[in-house]
């Protein structure tokens, strides 16, 4: 249960003064539904009202705070014109301009002859200074109440700054003094204050430097969030390590029967050695297998699964989509058949007698390896002795699902996670900090480099002509579009429109696949392309992950400037999977922006997925790179993975040291760290701690 000291922060935002039903919806949409969400919503700008010029000294475009005497009010002759109030001081005159004001409010706020302090942006109109809708109007006696330094926050439509600032101030005021969870010498070495003081300072910047990610107050808060993340992952790892393990050690007899197309690369052999060592130990394996497109992860996974079967156990492979699960099944089936291993596919489409038969044989141990999707999570799916679970494209699954699958094994299940998205080290720590990592950095022999070129869309006719020549040579072509249908908001050619265009030219040789199609329709379209019934496949990014058609040697990516680097790299990886020479054409809409131009340049320069991933992180940031909202990865509110990379590494080391010394978090610092976990809503980790 969350500690009582945090109750004020986890109250609903409607408990804050001035937050009625309308504002509650807007604030919740922008920042979140709880008081603590407002604490994490940091300012992005600063208005400095400290300059106090006379009217004659005012500069065009500056924010100024001025003492003026109110003169004549000039209401508009017609409604659409502004209401003007003349003001002056000893150096000159200026106008205050208002659109659709309440006349009574103006008369009360700016009575003729009174002296007022006005603060806002000065603009010159026809050579004369004016201030439109001053941000603040106060009497001389109220000057102390005027905020000379004012934090500016990101807003959403319908929400104005003043009520939001008031809500944030109220939220920060509710923040309690919490026990210090950071190491004292570390704080001193960094020059950081306590948590409460850092929160206050982050919301009250004194200069634009204080808005930077590495400003002391923000860095302190970011480190707190990173430490909570790393500690939570460490606790998950500890719990899973504590659960009883078993030794899984095959004799190699099944592996020897598998007709592999190539000898293992050095990286594959090393990864397999690490996996075998993990499985042979009496602790549960938690290993991430990272490999670039075409690096041979599936072969490593198969050999690991055969190790389990040789030892008398079962294995499972889970994919994020039915399309990919079926493809894994198709590619593994002949290899398993050669080794005499019973392989089966279970998907959401399996119903009735067929499904019952699979489940019965699985529970009896008659199925050695089961391939499937989320269907493997369902309670009625029971294995006789599951020793190894392979999860493909892990960043589509959260920790809950990882644990759920692992529990299928009864006493112990080793977990091997595969991702074809090369991930920078910093993101690997935040997403997989509870896992050991193996990397496949080589490609199997025989793979040729992919010729990557960028061309403006205005040369589309030339591309179509070149495609016709490629088809005559027996090639197959992917044509990827960013949207399914036409959009008035984004001027990009939709997949359906491009399909119709190419169908007119090439007839029935053109197929279409996108995410809105029914699974059976998608599978049928992919099978027709894989079998050569269609030669051109127009698609959205549904084909990004895992689709394997060795005969496809041309990839056209339309509006390539709309895609991220990692996505472009994944799409390019759909070709170059056979021994034929392949080409990737990046069609872009000119003129290119600076970031888009940088992306396309990198794509032309390298096929190294790890370098591409690092560049993608630099250009786009962590959230967009892996799509944290859709993925189950930690979504950071305060930490910036690129700018805080050093802090992340320190948090990782600190979390390991903490858990080595105080795995149950029972010391004074440990108890404070429990508060930290609750503060950043890592309640799941506390549950692991209790159940450990």
CORKADA-V763330 format. One record per backbone hydrogen bond with DSSP energy under -1.0 kcal/mol. CO is the residue of the C=O (numbers start at 1). NH is the residue of the N-H. E is the energy in kcal/mol with one decimal. If there is no record, write none. Layout:
[[CO	NH	E] [CO	NH	E]]
This chain:
[[3	6	-1.8] [4	7	-1.6] [6	10	-1.3] [9	36	-2.8] [11	35	-2.3] [12	15	-2.1] [13	16	-2.0] [16	19	-1.6] [18	20	-1.0] [20	24	-2.7] [21	25	-1.6] [22	26	-1.7] [23	27	-3.2] [24	28	-2.5] [25	29	-2.0] [26	30	-1.8] [27	31	-3.3] [27	32	-1.2] [33	13	-2.2] [35	38	-1.0] [35	39	-1.2] [36	40	-1.5] [40	42	-1.4] [45	152	-2.6] [47	150	-2.8] [51	65	-2.3] [54	57	-1.2] [55	58	-1.0] [59	62	-1.7] [62	122	-2.9] [64	120	-1.9] [66	118	-2.6] [68	116	-2.8] [69	88	-1.9] [70	113	-2.7] [72	86	-2.9] [74	84	-2.1] [78	81	-1.7] [83	98	-2.6] [84	74	-3.5] [85	96	-2.9] [86	71	-3.4] [87	94	-2.6] [88	69	-3.0] [92	89	-2.2] [94	87	-2.9] [95	131	-2.3] [96	85	-2.5] [97	133	-3.2] [98	83	-3.3] [102	106	-2.3] [103	107	-2.6] [104	108	-2.0] [105	109	-2.8] [106	110	-3.2] [111	114	-2.1] [114	70	-3.1] [116	68	-2.8] [117	138	-2.4] [118	66	-3.1] [119	135	-1.5] [119	136	-1.8] [120	64	-2.6] [122	61	-3.2] [123	130	-2.3] [125	128	-1.6] [128	125	-3.0] [129	95	-1.3] [130	123	-2.8] [131	97	-2.2] [136	119	-2.2] [138	117	-3.5] [140	143	-1.3] [142	145	-1.9] [143	146	-1.6] [148	49	-4.3] [150	47	-3.0] [152	44	-2.4] [152	45	-1.8] [156	159	-2.3] [160	164	-1.2] [161	165	-3.2] [162	166	-2.3] [163	167	-2.0] [164	168	-2.5] [165	169	-2.7] [166	170	-2.1] [167	171	-2.2] [168	172	-2.8] [169	173	-2.3] [170	174	-1.1] [172	175	-1.1] [183	187	-2.2] [184	188	-2.4] [185	189	-2.6] [186	190	-1.7] [187	191	-1.2] [187	192	-2.4] [194	198	-2.2] [195	199	-2.3] [196	200	-2.1] [197	201	-2.5] [198	202	-2.4] [199	203	-1.4] [207	210	-1.2] [208	211	-1.4] [209	212	-1.4] [212	215	-1.6] [215	219	-3.0] [216	220	-2.3] [217	221	-1.9] [218	222	-2.7] [219	223	-2.5] [220	224	-1.9] [221	225	-2.1] [222	226	-2.6] [223	227	-2.8] [224	228	-2.3] [225	229	-2.1] [226	230	-2.7] [227	231	-2.9] [228	232	-2.3] [229	233	-2.3] [230	234	-2.2] [231	235	-2.3] [232	236	-2.1] [233	237	-2.4] [234	238	-2.5] [235	239	-2.6] [236	240	-2.5] [237	241	-2.4] [238	242	-2.2] [239	243	-1.6] [252	256	-1.9] [254	257	-1.0] [255	258	-1.2] [258	260	-1.7] [265	269	-2.5] [266	270	-2.2] [267	271	-2.5] [268	272	-2.6] [269	273	-2.0] [270	274	-2.1] [271	275	-2.3] [272	276	-2.9] [273	277	-2.2] [274	278	-2.1] [275	279	-2.8] [276	280	-2.1] [279	248	-3.1] [285	415	-2.8] [286	436	-2.7] [287	417	-3.1] [288	438	-3.3] [289	419	-2.0] [290	440	-3.3] [292	295	-1.9] [296	300	-1.4] [297	301	-2.7] [298	302	-2.6] [299	303	-2.4] [300	304	-2.0] [301	305	-2.5] [302	306	-2.6] [303	307	-1.4] [304	308	-1.4] [305	309	-2.1] [306	310	-2.9] [307	311	-1.2] [308	313	-2.4] [309	312	-1.9] [314	387	-2.9] [314	388	-1.2] [315	370	-2.1] [316	390	-3.4] [317	372	-2.4] [318	392	-3.4] [321	325	-2.3] [322	326	-2.7] [323	327	-1.7] [324	328	-2.7] [325	329	-2.3] [326	330	-2.5] [327	331	-2.4] [328	332	-2.4] [329	333	-2.3] [332	336	-2.9] [333	337	-2.6] [334	338	-1.9] [335	339	-1.1] [336	341	-2.9] [342	368	-1.7] [342	369	-2.2] [344	371	-2.9] [347	350	-1.5] [351	355	-1.3] [352	356	-2.4] [353	357	-2.5] [354	358	-2.2] [355	359	-2.5] [356	360	-2.2] [357	361	-2.5] [358	362	-2.4] [359	363	-2.3] [360	364	-1.6] [361	366	-2.5] [362	384	-1.1] [368	315	-2.4] [369	344	-2.1] [370	317	-2.7] [371	346	-2.9] [372	319	-2.6] [373	376	-2.0] [374	377	-2.6] [375	378	-1.1] [378	381	-1.9] [380	382	-1.1] [385	314	-3.2] [387	414	-3.2] [388	316	-2.2] [389	416	-2.6] [390	318	-3.2] [391	418	-3.2] [393	396	-1.8] [394	397	-3.4] [398	402	-1.7] [399	403	-2.5] [400	404	-2.5] [401	405	-2.5] [402	406	-1.9] [403	407	-2.1] [405	408	-1.4] [406	409	-1.7] [407	410	-1.5] [409	411	-1.1] [414	389	-2.9] [415	287	-2.2] [416	391	-2.6] [417	289	-4.1] [418	393	-1.9] [418	394	-1.2] [419	291	-2.0] [424	428	-2.4] [425	429	-2.2] [426	430	-1.6] [427	431	-2.7] [428	432	-2.8] [432	435	-2.3] [436	288	-3.5] [438	290	-3.1] [440	292	-1.1] [444	447	-1.2] [451	584	-2.8] [453	586	-3.3] [455	588	-2.3] [456	459	-2.0] [457	460	-1.7] [459	463	-1.6] [460	464	-2.3] [461	465	-2.1] [462	466	-2.5] [463	467	-2.3] [464	468	-2.0] [465	469	-1.7] [466	470	-2.0] [467	471	-2.4] [468	472	-1.8] [469	473	-1.1] [470	475	-2.3] [471	474	-1.8] [476	553	-1.6] [476	554	-1.5] [477	537	-3.0] [478	556	-2.7] [479	539	-2.6] [480	558	-2.9] [483	495	-2.9] [484	496	-2.1] [490	492	-2.1] [494	498	-2.6] [495	499	-2.8] [496	500	-2.0] [497	501	-2.1] [498	502	-2.7] [499	503	-2.3] [500	504	-1.6] [502	506	-3.4] [503	507	-2.0] [506	509	-1.2] [507	510	-1.6] [509	535	-2.1] [509	536	-2.6] [511	538	-2.8] [513	540	-1.2] [514	517	-1.6] [518	522	-2.6] [519	523	-2.7] [520	524	-2.2] [521	525	-2.4] [522	526	-2.6] [523	527	-2.9] [524	528	-2.2] [525	529	-1.8] [526	530	-3.2] [527	531	-2.2] [528	533	-2.0] [528	534	-1.4] [529	532	-1.1] [535	477	-3.0] [536	511	-3.2] [537	479	-2.8] [538	513	-2.2] [539	481	-2.7] [540	543	-1.3] [541	544	-2.3] [549	552	-2.1] [553	583	-2.6] [554	478	-2.8] [555	585	-3.1] [556	480	-3.2] [557	587	-2.3] [559	562	-2.3] [560	563	-1.5] [564	568	-2.5] [565	569	-2.6] [566	570	-2.3] [567	571	-2.6] [568	572	-2.7] [569	573	-1.6] [571	574	-1.9] [572	575	-1.8] [582	451	-2.4] [583	555	-2.3] [584	453	-2.7] [585	557	-2.9] [586	455	-2.6] [587	560	-2.9] [588	457	-2.6] [593	597	-2.5] [594	598	-1.9] [595	599	-2.2] [596	600	-2.3] [597	601	-2.0] [598	602	-2.1] [599	603	-2.3] [600	604	-1.7] [601	605	-1.5] [602	606	-2.1] [608	612	-2.4] [609	613	-2.3] [610	614	-1.8] [611	615	-2.3] [612	616	-2.5] [613	617	-2.2] [614	618	-2.0] [615	619	-2.5] [616	620	-2.7] [617	621	-1.3] [621	625	-1.6] [622	626	-2.0] [623	627	-1.2] [623	628	-1.4] [627	630	-1.4] [628	632	-1.1] [640	644	-3.3] [642	645	-1.1] [644	648	-2.4] [645	649	-2.1] [646	650	-1.9] [647	651	-2.7] [648	652	-2.5] [649	653	-2.2] [650	654	-2.7] [651	655	-2.7] [652	656	-1.9] [653	657	-2.3] [654	658	-2.9] [655	659	-2.4] [656	660	-1.9] [657	661	-1.8] [658	662	-3.0] [662	665	-2.0] [667	671	-2.7] [668	672	-1.9] [669	673	-2.5] [670	674	-1.5] [671	675	-1.3] [672	676	-1.8] [673	677	-2.3] [674	678	-2.1] [675	679	-2.8] [676	680	-2.0] [677	682	-3.6] [678	681	-1.7] [682	685	-1.1] [683	687	-2.0] [684	688	-1.9] [685	689	-2.0] [686	690	-2.4] [687	691	-2.3] [688	692	-1.2]]
